[in-house]
């Protein structure tokens, strides 16, 4: 096929007939065209200063999207790229986006009902309990994705990634360190807990012995 051949992109809502049209085109063109299926997961990077260390994912149905800050593509950090990618892909596989929305919505609903039906002390206790359980739910998801990454990349790859973050935190002054830690605890467990979990929780069907396709040695 010529390098300057035109590219046809079929887009439209479900039920628009894209699959039927594509089937007819395959029969008509056969090997004279290159067929690329719709990706299930897309990846984007950001060079913005505030997104340097970002690693996020969101999913809807069978599709997902991963955002990575440029830190993970820097020569000093690319050795952590397999672990962070497997962590975010585990979020998509677990459908954590929908679960988190449901958990936060339930917590807000419980707090709203408590505000209208209970006394002030009972409302405060109920709201605190809802916040605490929601936080634990978020922590459980993060630890589960850490273990999923460890099954693929090995315990050392994941724990080294979090140890590097821990060293970076220690380099901060006291007040910024406290602020970053407290702000992150709402959705992410402490780094020491993550390291402890990755290093000691049993891993069924561990595949960490194989080298990950994206593995690169750490830059000196």
C-alpha angles and dihedrals in degrees: 000000000000118000091231094052115136120259120225118201118194111209133165144109122296112285094027092119100254094136094050092048092047091051091055091047092051090053091048100043103026113165093358089083137048114236120208119184122223111274118244094204127033127195131210134177130208129209095190114127094237092050097052095116099026120139113171139149137192130187140193119188110315094342129085143177130208126201119200128184118228090255090082092055095047113110091241092056108030089098085072094050096094093051096047092045093050089048093054093043088053088057089055093046090051090047089231094163093069093039092053093048089051093047094049092045091051091049092050091047092050091049091048093051091046091052091056100039108032137062118259096262092047091047092051091050093047094047091049091050092049091050091047094050091046090052092049089051091054091047091050091054093050093049091047090053091048089055091047089054090047091054090058103032102025132254094273094056093055097040091048089054092054093042089057089052089048091053089049090053092050089055090062123089117258102262097047089046092053092047094050092045096049093045092051097047092076092071107010131052120237114281093240090056091049092051092047092050095047093048100045113022111099115255115212114208092008113190097180093120092076120079112248114242090237096046116132126175117255114267115244 
